[in-house]
Amino acid sequence: MSRVRFATAREVYEAFPTAQEEIQSDPSDDPPLTYLKSLVETTTPEDAVAFCAYVLPRREAVWWACQCVRALIPSPGAEETACLSAAETWVRDPEEHHRRAALQTGLRGDRRSAATWAALAAGWSGGSMIESGQGVVVLAPPELTAKSARIAVLTALARISAKERTARLRLCVDSGARLAGH
């Protein structure tokens, strides 16, 4: 069963106008997964990572980002492990207290770390973007999970040697396409 809720790639861009800022390729009327696969073949295959983050539903985007980061960083440090675990806990049980735990872990994390962005992707999946107890509610924009998942995967890919990067990027995009139900 497909988890993609859009009939065309253009619909993804229409639902998430920020995608146009992050993806250099123009939208098309192709089915989203066909378009995703075509992006890998462009001169900017990173566009495929961004599109994948936008086309997947939030939980699946967080799971995908976590799995890519784990595959690309095989020996994460303690902080990275804590961030990934918090995000994965929310994916498995998307209750508010798990989302808040991922948010708090991500906000304390190193913003140069792919795992931190995976935790933030979970933390910004809904509800308030700021920690509880501050008396203010700032709702997360709908695109923030996709933006954070994209940053997580691209940051992890940046740690890979240039020689291996394209092949590893393709593996990440393929795993996202499989998760989407193709």
C-alpha positions in Angstrom: 0.0 0.0 0.0 1.4 3.4 -1.0 1.9 6.0 1.8 2.2 8.8 -0.8 -0.8 11.1 -0.5 -0.1 13.1 -3.7 -1.0 12.2 -7.3 1.7 14.3 -8.9 5.0 15.8 -7.9 3.5 19.2 -8.6 1.0 18.6 -5.7 3.9 18.1 -3.3 5.3 21.5 -4.3 1.8 23.1 -3.9 1.4 21.5 -0.5 4.9 22.6 0.6 6.0 25.8 -1.1 9.3 25.6 0.7 10.2 22.5 -1.3 10.7 24.8 -4.3 13.4 26.7 -2.3 15.2 23.4 -1.6 14.8 21.5 -4.9 16.4 23.0 -8.0 14.4 20.8 -10.4 11.0 22.1 -11.6 7.9 20.3 -10.5 6.2 18.0 -13.0 3.0 16.2 -13.4 4.7 12.8 -13.0 3.7 10.5 -10.1 5.8 11.4 -7.1 7.8 8.2 -7.0 8.6 8.4 -10.7 9.7 12.0 -10.2 11.8 11.0 -7.1 13.7 8.4 -9.2 14.3 11.0 -11.9 15.8 13.4 -9.5 18.6 11.0 -8.6 19.8 11.2 -12.2 20.1 15.0 -12.3 23.2 17.1 -11.7 21.8 17.8 -8.2 20.8 14.3 -6.9 20.5 15.9 -3.4 17.1 17.2 -4.7 15.9 13.6 -4.5 16.7 13.6 -0.7 14.7 16.8 -0.2 11.8 15.5 -2.3 11.7 12.2 -0.4 11.5 14.1 2.9 8.6 16.1 1.6 6.7 13.3 -0.1 6.7 10.9 3.0 4.2 11.4 5.8 5.8 12.8 8.9 6.3 9.6 10.9 7.7 7.9 7.8 10.0 10.8 7.1 11.5 10.7 10.6 11.9 6.9 10.4 13.6 7.2 7.0 15.9 9.9 8.3 16.9 7.9 11.3 17.5 4.8 9.2 19.6 6.7 6.7 21.7 8.3 9.5 22.2 5.0 11.2 23.4 3.5 7.9 25.6 6.4 7.1 27.1 6.8 10.6 27.6 3.2 11.7 29.2 4.1 15.1 27.2 7.1 16.5 28.4 8.7 19.7 26.4 8.8 22.9 24.6 12.1 22.0 23.9 10.9 18.5 22.5 7.7 19.8 20.3 9.5 22.3 18.9 11.7 19.5 18.2 8.8 17.2 16.6 6.8 20.0 14.3 9.7 21.0 13.2 10.1 17.4 12.7 6.4 16.9 10.7 6.1 20.1 8.3 8.8 18.8 8.0 6.9 15.5 7.0 3.7 17.2 4.7 5.4 19.7 3.7 8.9 18.4 2.4 10.2 21.8 2.9 13.8 22.8 5.3 13.0 25.6 7.6 11.1 23.2 7.4 14.0 20.7 8.4 16.4 23.5 11.2 14.2 24.6 12.6 14.1 21.0 12.2 17.9 20.9 14.1 18.4 24.1 16.8 16.0 23.1 17.1 17.7 19.7 17.2 21.3 21.1 20.0 20.3 23.4 21.9 18.5 20.6 24.7 19.7 18.4 23.2 21.3 15.3 26.1 20.0 13.2 25.0 16.5 14.0 22.7 14.6 11.6 21.2 12.8 14.6 20.2 16.1 16.2 18.2 16.9 13.1 16.5 13.6 13.1 15.3 14.3 16.7 14.2 17.7 15.7 12.2 16.3 12.8 10.3 14.2 15.3 10.1 17.1 17.8 8.7 19.5 15.2 6.2 17.0 13.8 3.3 18.8 15.5 2.3 20.6 18.6 4.4 23.4 20.1 8.0 24.0 18.7 9.2 25.2 22.1 9.7 23.3 25.3 6.8 23.0 27.7 6.7 25.1 30.8 7.4 28.4 29.0 3.8 29.3 28.9 3.9 29.9 25.1 2.7 27.7 22.3 4.3 28.1 18.9 2.9 25.6 16.5 5.4 23.9 14.2 4.9 24.7 10.5 3.8 21.6 8.5 7.1 21.6 6.5 9.4 21.6 9.4 9.6 17.8 9.7 10.5 17.4 6.1 13.1 20.2 6.3 14.7 18.6 9.4 14.7 15.1 7.9 16.4 16.5 4.8 19.0 18.2 6.8 19.6 15.0 8.8 20.2 12.9 5.7 22.3 15.5 3.9 24.4 16.1 7.0 25.1 12.4 7.4 25.9 12.1 3.7 28.5 15.0 4.1 30.5 12.7 6.3 30.8 10.1 3.5 33.8 10.2 1.1 33.0 11.8 -2.2 33.8 8.5 -3.9 31.0 6.7 -2.1 28.5 9.6 -1.6 26.5 9.2 -4.8 26.0 5.4 -4.2 25.0 6.0 -0.6 22.6 8.8 -1.6 20.9 6.4 -4.0 20.6 3.8 -1.3 18.9 6.4 1.0 16.5 7.5 -1.8 15.7 3.9 -2.7 14.9 3.2 1.0 12.6 6.2 1.1 10.8 5.0 -2.1 10.4 1.6 -0.6 9.0 3.1 2.6 6.6 5.2 0.5 5.2 1.9 -0.8 6.8 1.5 -4.1 
